[in-house]
């Protein structure tokens, strides 16, 4: 029987082996048979998720616009790795594209963390003006120095808390609860501000973590809660809408830079059109997800957001003294009318 250390070493060896296979076999942006430009896109969501459907639509647009000279191949369900692993594969150029939450992007391009701040946007109209305006476009390109170029934003709705044993009616209800968060310092600080214990867990491992009691709950939008089937474990959904963190469709600059100007235009146009399509899909999905979860016995609560907003004021104030340049971005976003 192998020792614990041997098991760990074997596991790490397998991971390195898989990584090398991915590195050498999934060369991104290569020309395939018939001189077709093939770009591989990996992501962690299921095929019924509206974000996946939008990326399928984007792939069809690329095929149509290029007359079949360009192709996007999509690998969902973490087939090629977790969200963080996929971004790292983009950085070395062995994967072409992925969908990433802008919250996860802050680990690679720090200024993007501004989009993860709780209650940053006044409403949907304010959010859309920021993302479609100068600030949003600058943030899309913020990752270029880290080999990651943003193509467009996808709507990821508003994130709220879901829990196993009780609803969250105010920040005090989070005390003593281990809440799953993304690998995001901003999300970690937010849950701490509310009084909870933030616990980073991979999205693909979250269902099991909830079942086994590793975490007591999590936070996400309605379609993700529904399509992940986390509602089978968590029967309380408290819609306090603390963040409205967009997704980003990103491409490796190592791939982007080998594309011709025509290929770049095809891809950018397809991404922009898919974003419009995705916003419509998302709105319908939110309504359908909430209705289906209610049928499945999920209690949906709508707590007053005032106490939550007050609890995170110190987060914003801390930036004023410690990161004045970053606080300036916050102020610019708030000033958008």
N, C-alpha and C positions, 0 to 999 in steps of 0.2 A: 504493500500500500504506500502511495506517495505521501510525503510529508506536506504540511501546509505550504512551506516555502517552495517545494517542488511544484505544487499545484499552481501557486501564484506565478512562478517562472514559466510554467507551461502555458498558462493563460496569456501572459504577456508576449510569449513567443508566437502564439497563434494570432494575436492582435497585430504584431509586427508583420507577420506573413501576409495576413489579409491586406494590410496597408500597402505592402509592396506590390501585391497583385493589382490593387486599385491604381496604384501609381503608374505601373507600366502598361496595364491593359485598358484603362479608361482614359486614354489620352484625349483631352478635351479639344474641341474645335478642329478636329482633324478632317481631312478630305477623305470621303469614303468612295465606294464603287461608283463609277459614272461621274467622278469629280464633284460629288455632292458634299457640301460643307455640313458636317454633323456636329452638333453641340449637345452634350449630355447635361441634363438637369436632374439633380436629386433633391428630394425633400422628405420631410418626416410625417406628412399628413396622409390620411386615408383617401381612397379614390372617390368617396362620396362627399368629401369636403368641398365647399364652394371655391376655395383657393386652388385646389387641384383642378377642378373643372375649368377655372379661368386660365390655368397654365396649358391645359389641353387646347383651349380655344386659341391661345397665343401661338402654340405650335402649329395649329391648322392655318393661322394667318401667315406665319412665316413661310409655310409650304406654298400657300397660294400666291403671296407677293413675289416669291422668288422663282415661281414656275417649277418648283421641285428642286431647285439648285441648292436649297438650304433646308436643314431639318433639325428639329429639336426632339431629342429622345428623353422621355420623362421616366424617372425611377422613384416612385412614391414609397410611403411606409418605412422610411429609414432603411431601405434596401442597401444604400451606400454609406450609411452612418447616421449619427445623431446630428442635430442642428450645428453644434459647434464643430464637429468633425468635418461636416460638409463645407463649412466656411474655410476651414484650414486647408481642405483639398483645393478649394478655389485659389487660395493664396499661392500654392505651389504649382497651380496650373494643370493639375491632373483631373479636375472636374470643371465643367464650363460654367454652369449656372446653378443657383439654388434660390429658394424662398427662405427668407430669414426674418424673424421678428426684429424690429429696430431695437428692442430691448437687448437682444443678444448681440447686436452689432456694436453696442457701446463697449464691449470687451476688445473690439478691434479698432474702432474709430470713436474715441471718447466723446466728442462733441455731440454725437447722435443720441447720447443718453438724455438730452433735453426732451426728446419725444416720449420718454418713459415717465416723466414727472407726473405725480398724481394731481388731478384736477387742473392741468395746465390750460386746457382749452375751455372756453366758455360754453360752447355748444358745437354741433356738427358743422354749422356754417363757418364758424371761426376756424375749426380744424382744417376744413377743406381749403380755405383761403390761404392758410399757412403752408400746407403741403404743396399746393399748386402754384404758390408764389415764389418769390426770390429765395426766401429762407429755406423752404422745402427743397428747392432744386439744388441749393448749395449743400444741404445735408446729404442729398443723394450722392453727390460727388465727393463727399468728405472722406470716404474710404479709399479713394484712388491711390493715395500714398501708401496704403496697406494692401494694394493689389486687388481691391474690391470696388467695383463701379456699380452704383445703383442705376437701374433702368426706370423703375416706376414704383409707386406705392400701391399696395392693395389694402382694402378696408379690413381691419381685424376687429372691428366693433369696439365695444367697451367691456373691460374686464371687471368681474365682480367675484365675490367669494362663494364657494360651495363647500359644504361641510357634511360630516357623517352623523353627528349626534345632536346638533342644535343649530338654529339659524343665527346669523350675525346681524343683530339689530343696531349695535353701536360698537365703537372701538373696544370698549371694555370686554365685550364677548369674545375677543380674540386672545385675551390673556390666558396663558397656559396651553394654547393650541399650537401644534406644529403645522405650519402652512407651507405647502409646496410653492416655490417661486422659481422663475427662470434664473439662469446664471447671469444675474444682473444686480450690480451693487445698488442701483436705484430701487429695484423691487425689494431687495433685502432691507434697505433703510426705510422704505415705506411701511412694510409689515412690522418692523420694529417700532416705528412711530405709532402704529395702531395698538401696540402692546403684544403682538404675537411673536412666535418663534419662527423666523423664515428658514426654510429647509430646501436648498436647491436639489431637484430631482429631474432626471431626463424625462421628457414628455412621454417617450415610449415605455418607460418603466413606471409611470405614475399610477396606472390602474392597479398594479400589483402592490405598490407602496401604500395605496389607500386601503386595499383589502387587508394587508398585513399590519396595518396600524403604524407604519413607519411615519406617516403624516396623517393629520386629522382632517385635512381639507386642502383646497387649492384655490386658485383664482384664474378665471378665464372667461371668454365670451360664450354666449349661448350655443352657436353652432359647434364650437370645439368641445364643449361639455357634452353635447348630444352625440356627435359623431364618434367621440372617443369612448362612449358608453360609461363614462365616469359616474353618470347619474344612477347607474345600477348600484353603486356603493354609497354615493352621497345624495341624500334625499332632501337636502335643504339648499336652496339657491337664493342668496341675498343680494339683490341687484342694487348695489351702491355705486356702481360705475366709476370706480376710482381712477382708472386710466383708460385712454383711448389710443393705444399704441399701434401704429400701422405696421403692416408687413412691408418688406422690401423685396423686390425681385432684383437680384444682383448677379453680375457676371464677373468672372476673373479678368483682370486687366491683361493678363498674359494671353487670354483668348481674344478679348476685345481688340487688342493691338495687332493681331494678325488678320483681322477681318478687313475686307476692302470697304471703301466708303459706301458702296452700294449695299453690301451685306449689313453694315452698321445701320443704314437707313431702314432696311427691311425689318431688322430686329427691333429697333427702337419704336418704329411705327406699330409693330405688332404688340409690343409691350404696352404702349400707351392705349391702344384700342382694347386690349384685354383688361386693362384697369377699369375702364368704363363699364365693360361687361361684368367684371367682378363685383363692382359696387352694387349693381342691380341684383346679382345673384345673392349677395350678402344680405341685403335688406329682406329678401324673401326667405332666406334661410333662417334668419333670426326669428321671424314670426312662426315658421314651421317648427323650429327646434323647441321653442318655449311651449307651444301647443302640445307637441308629442311628449315632452317631459312631464307636463301636467297630467296627461293621460296615464303616464307610467308611475304616478304617485309622488312626484317631486313637489315639495312645498316651495312656492315662489314668493319671496318677501321683497318689499320695497322700503328699506329703512330710510329715515331722513339722512341726507348727506351732510348736513351742517357739522355735526360732531366729527365726521371723517375729514372734512375740509380743514377744520380747525387743528386737528391733530398733526397735519403735515405742514403747517405754516413754518415750523422751525427748519424743515428741510430746505425750503426756499431761502430763508433768512441766512442759513449757514453759507450758502454760495456767495452772498453779498460780500462777506468778509474774507472767505477763503479762496474763492475763484471769481474775482470781479469780471473777468472776460467772459466767463460762462454765464454769469448773472446778466450780463449785457444782452446775450442771446435770449434769455428768458424775458427780459423787458421788451425786446423787439417783437417777440411773439405776442406778448400781452397787448402791444400797441397796434397790432393788426386789426383793422376795422372791417 
